């Protein structure tokens, strides 16, 4: 299933570092949409070492779409040291977190901004296979 | 105390340098403006570009270079102030207005600018043109992105790939 190169257009001509600087100004949704234009642009968003996926940008404010997005980000990643930030006000239950960790074995840092994880206040993840290191904060 | 010596150039007219585009047009510009380019800065600090010499820029044509210099001349005073922390709101608003208008251009010109800003390492301009392209993409569907960026209508094969992309990245389409 080779991707046929598209017509010459300026996106195809841009060197990777410029392309990445453009992607850095896009959210996860838009930078994924560009991926439809060519195989290279499909890979590029995931070359970023830091990606903010903001739950506010999701119409469905549950974890399934969010986890799918995270999975996309990590599935084709070729670099280590992935930093991952959730947007503010993400509410989720413990099984969601478990699924996220399970799906994202390459994830090393997860920073959660004003997340509500229900009663209690202890996040317990079954993270045997994940690389997430405990973070203070 | 002593009267400033003439001929030293420090208090007189600003130092000028000459840049030569790929199509051999010469541009004389203040060193401070040209120095917004990291690539040119060292050469200029070393005293290059003065007199009849000129700095050749084999990757930048005259139309693009004149546009780049327009940006540099406008931004040089603020840059000389170390990013202009003490610039007034009016100054900043004026620069912003200039920037917005500056990138309101044909895509072919935009492409040349992107490459020139990259080759010459002009940080502010690199960021400005990247933001412009990002704004052209932001919040659009793949088909809208294609149209905005001047892609032809998709072939059946490309259409199939677009459908596959939608399946693979369903979350992004919601």
Interface residues (C-beta under 8 A of the other chain):
Chain A: X3 X4 X6 X7 X9 X10 X11 X13 X14 X15 X17 X18 X21 X22 X23 X24 X25 X26 X27 X28 X29 X30 X32 X33 X34 X35 X36 X37 X42 X58 X59 X60 X65 X66 X68 X69 X72
Chain B: X107 X108 X110 X111 X114 X118 X126 X127 X130 X131 X133 X134 X137 X138 X139 X140 X141 X142 X145 X146 X149 X150 X151 X152 X155 X157 X158 X161 X162 X165 X168 X169 X170 X171 X172 X174
